[in-house]
Amino acid sequence: MNNTFYMPTKIILGENCLNDNKNLLEPLGNKALLVTGKHSSRINGSLNDVEKALKDLNIEYYLYNEVEENPSLDTINKISTLGKLKNVDFVIGIGGGSPLDASKAAAVLINNVDATITDLANTPSLSAIPVIAIPTTAGTGSETTPYSIVTDHNLRTKRGICQKVFPIISFLDPSYLINIPISIRVNTGIDALSHLIEGYLSSNANILSDSLAEKGLEYFGDCIYYLQTEKLSLNQCEKLLVASTIAGMVISQAGTSLPHGMGYALTYYKNIPHGKANGLLLKEYLNFCNDKIKVNKILSLLKFNNLDDFGTFLEGLFGEKISLSEKEIIEYSDFMANNTSKLKNHPTKVTVEDIATIYKSTL
């Protein structure tokens, strides 16, 4: 059994944690690039907090606030071009998984002035300038993973860059999550749940990652019904954020597998949010898995009596099912059957027929 564990990210948790620990940014350099989406980071206060901290430290900064959901390679190019032009020393990603992932990919290109977008797929040795992560959703876990998932329109899918970029510091302030819309809280929360489940059942799982996964599932079981609560308390937000961050730590060791790989097609072609795409597949994925001891442990920690109860819960979250044609199922299944990076993380052999069955049973 492989029992290695590597987690180089410094995690700081608590309300006002950035302001209370802003001195940690000072050694990183004199120029920062802030990467975020168009609106939410300004609304929830996270961007204002970052700007104030940098001003207090006399660190010059530049802002890129056009990151879209499922960031494209074109967006990565624009961010890195700005970073190179301004000769920034470090990047601060603020928001959900999209800005955090975009920050990591751009940090690689900024650090390697002659590198191109193509190198993100085929030159794993490239390193990045330092990345700071400030998550404002509880879902992707990008604040504790080395992964950056980007949208490649040429390949018509989402994929990870080949470099491993752990944030050096992640500031986890639960106050940024208090006013998240319910739809975003559901989609990102189920993404975190899929991380815990896929990492726990992965062929790369070991006693260390499993211990984290079980604690994360226990935490998630305590707060799973918060997902549709109209207004969350600071304590509830913190619990969701911790569960999400633990989930990121799990997949940084064990990776993701079938739900993530199969969900990419649903996101790209059907415009289904990433977390929902994974969640739609979770029940049938668990039904497919051979390790029923672990499957039953998952259900127990989440406080479900059986798999059907879990499926009913997911249906209640997502409402009407998505419909796929036979042609789409064949196309998506064939594509997934060639996704060796995800298939190798599942502990047993998976055929194209298995994949098609999961799609059909789900959708």
N, C-alpha and C positions, 0 to 999 in steps of 0.2 A: 504494500500500500504506500502511495506517495503522500507523505505527511508534511510537505513543505507549506509554508505560509508566509506571504510577503505583503505587507501593508505599510507603505512608506508615508501615507498621508497623515498629517497632524490634524486631528478633529477637535474643534472647539464648539461646545454646545451651550446654548442658553440665550435668553433675551439680552440684547445689547452686546452680544459677544464680540462683534466686530469693533465697536467703539472701545470696549474694555481691553482689547488686545491688538489695537491698530499698530502698536510699535513693532509687531512682527512683520509688517510690510516694509518697514524702513530699510532693512538690509537688501531688499530685492532690486533696488535701483531707483533712478530718478524719473523714469517715464513709464507710465502704465497705459495699457489699452483696455478699456471697458467694453465687454461684449454682452449684448442683451437683446431682448425683443423690443417691440415698438412701444408698448404701453404698460404692461403689468408691473415691471420693476419700479417704475416711477410711482404707480398707484399704491403699491404695498410698502413703499418707503425704503426698500433695499438700495436702490440706486442713489437716493439722497444720502443715505448713510455712508455709502462707499465714497461718494464725492466729498463729503465732509471730512472723512478720515484722511483722504489723500491731501486735501487742502491743509488740514492741521499738520500734516507731515511735510508740507511743501514739495509733494510729489506731483509733477506735471502729468496730466492724463488726457487721453483722447477717447472719444465715444463712438462706437459702432452700435446702433440700435435698430438694425433692420433684419435681425435673424428671424427667419420664418420657421413654422413648425416643420420638422423633418428637413433640416438645412441642406441645401444643395451644394455641390462642389463649386458652383459659381459664387455662392455666398462666401464659402471658405476662401476663395481666391480674393474677393473684395476685402475681407477682413485682413488677410495676410499682406495684401498690397498696402493698406493703410498702416499696418504695424511696421512694415519695412521702411516706408516713406518717413515715418516719424521716429524710427530707430528706438522702439520701445524696449524696455528691459523685462517686462513681465506682463501677463494677461490676467484680467479678472473676469471670469464668467459669472453672470448674474441672471438667475431665472430657472426655468425648467431644464429638462435634458437637452433641448435644442441649443440654447446658448452655451451650456457647459461643454457639450460635445464639439460645437463649432470652435470654441476657445482652444480646445486641445489640438484639433487639426490645424488651425491657423498658427498656433504656437510652434508647431513643427516647421511649417514653411517660413515663418519669420526667422527662426534660428538658422535656417539653411537658405541663404539668399538666392542660390542658383537652383533650388529645388522647384519642381512644378507639381501640379495636382496629380499627375501620373505617379510621382514618387510616393504619394500617400498609400498607393496600392502595392508597391513592389520594392520599397527600400526600407526595410524594418529597422536598419541601424541608425536612422536619423533621430536625433534627439530634439527636444523642445525647450524653449525658454520657459521659465517657471509659470505655472498656472495656479491661480487661486480660484476656488469654487465657492459660490454662495447660492445654494439651492433655495428656490422659493416655492417648490412643490415637493410633495412626498411621494416619489414614484420611481424616477429613473435610476437613482443611486449613483449617478455619474460622478458625484462628489467623492466617491471612494472606489471607483473603478479606473482601470487604465484604458478603457475603451472610448472610442469616438465613432458614433454611427452617423453616416452621411447618406444623402440621397444621390445616386448616380443615375442621371436620366438616360445616359447612353446604354446602361445595362437594365434600365427600367426597374430598379429595386433599391432598397437600402442596403448598405454594407458597412463593415467596420474598416477603418484605416489599419494598416499593418503595424504601425508604431504603437508602443505602449506608453501612455502618458498619464501617470497618476498626478492629480493635483498635489501640490506640496502642503497646502493648508486648505481645510474646508471649514467655513464658518456656518454653523447651523443655528439660525435664529428662528424659533417657532412662530414668532410674532408675524413674520412675513406670510404665514399660511392662513391666518385667521379669516380673511375675506375671500379666499379662493372660491370661484363658482363651483357648485356641486358637480357639474359635469366634468370639470377638470380634476376635481378631487377624486371622483370615481375612476376616471381613466388612468390617472397617474398612480392611484393606490393599487389598482389591479395589476398594473405593470410591476410594482414592487412585489406583490404577491406572486406573480409569475416568476420573478427572479428567485424568490425563496424556494418555490416548488421545483423549478428546473435545476437550480444549483444543487438542491438536496438530492435529486434523482440522477444527477450527472455522473458519467463514468469517471470524472475527475474528482468527485467528492471524496473527502477524507474525514478523519475524526475531528479535525479542527474546524473545517468548513461546516460539517454537519452539526457541531455544537452551536455554532453561530446561527445556522439555518433554523434549528429547533427553537432557539431563543427568539429569533425573528418571527417565526410562525406563532409562537406563544403570544408575543406582543401584538401581532396582527390579529390574532383571535380575540384579544381584548378590545381592539378598536375597529374591527371590521364593520361594525354597525354605525360607526361615526361617519362613514363615507357619505351617507345621504342626510346627515344632520344639517339643519339649516344654518346654525351658527355654532362653531366649535370654541371651546375654551382654550386658553394657552396650553394647559396641561394635555388636552387631547391632541392639539397640534404637535406638541413635542413628542408624544407617543408615536404618532404616525410618522414623523420625521425620523425618529430613531429606528423604527422598523424598516423604513425605506433605506436608510444608511447601512444598517446591518445587511439588508438584502444586496446592496451594492458590494459590500465586503465579501459576501458569499460568492457572487458570480465573478468577482475579480480573481477568485481562486479556482472555481469550478466551471465557469462559463454558463451559457444558455444553450438550449437545444431546440426541440421541435416546435413548441408554440411560438417562439420568437422567429425562427426561420420561416415557418408557415404563415405567420402573421404579416410578414413584410409585404407579401403580394396583396393582402387585404388592404393594407395601408396605401400602397402605391396605386393600385388599380381601382379600389373602391372608396378611397379617401376615409377609411375607418381609422380613428385615432389609435395610435400604437398600443396603448394599454388595453383598450377594448378589443382590438384584434387578437391579442394574446389571450385575454379573458374568455372570449368566445370559444376558444379551443381547449381550455384547461380541463373541463370535465372529461371530454373524450380522450384527451392525452393521458389523464390519470387512469382511465379505464383501459387504455392500451398498455400501460407500464406493467412489467412483470413483477416488480418488487412490491408485492401487496403489503408487506410489513411496513415499508416506508410510506406507501400510499395511505394506509390506515393511520399511521402516526401523524401524517399531515392533517387528515380529517379530524383527528382527535384534538390536536393542538389548536385547530381553527374552530373547535367546538361544534362540529357537524356530526350527526349520527351516522351518516353514510354518504356515498357519492351522489345519490339522487338528491339529497337535501342540499348538497353543495351546488349541484347543477341548478336547482330551483332558485337558490339564492342569486346565482349569476344571471339567470334569466330575468329575475326581478330588477337587477341593476341595469341591464342593457335593453330590456324591452323586446320589441319585435326582432326576430332573427334576420340575418342577411341572407339573401338568396344568391346562389351561384348556379350557372348553367353547367351542363355536363362538359362542355368544351372548356370552360374556365377551370373546372376541377382538374381536368386532364393537364391543362397548361400549367397551372400552379403546382400540381403534384410533380410533374416532370422537372420543373425548375427547382423545387425543393430537393428532389432526389439527387441533384447535382451539387447541392450545398454541403460539401464535405466538412466544412468548418463547424456546422451545427450537428450534422449526423454523427460525427465522431464523439460528440459529447453525450450521446444516448448510449446506455450500457449494452444494448442488444442490437442485433441487425434490424434495420428498417428498410422495407421495400417500398417501391413507388405505389404498390397496391395498399400498403399500410397507410401511407400518407393520404391517398385518395379516400380511404375509408374514414379517416378522422375528419377530413373536410366534409364528406357526405353526411356523416352522423351528426356533425355540428351544424351544418348550414343547409 
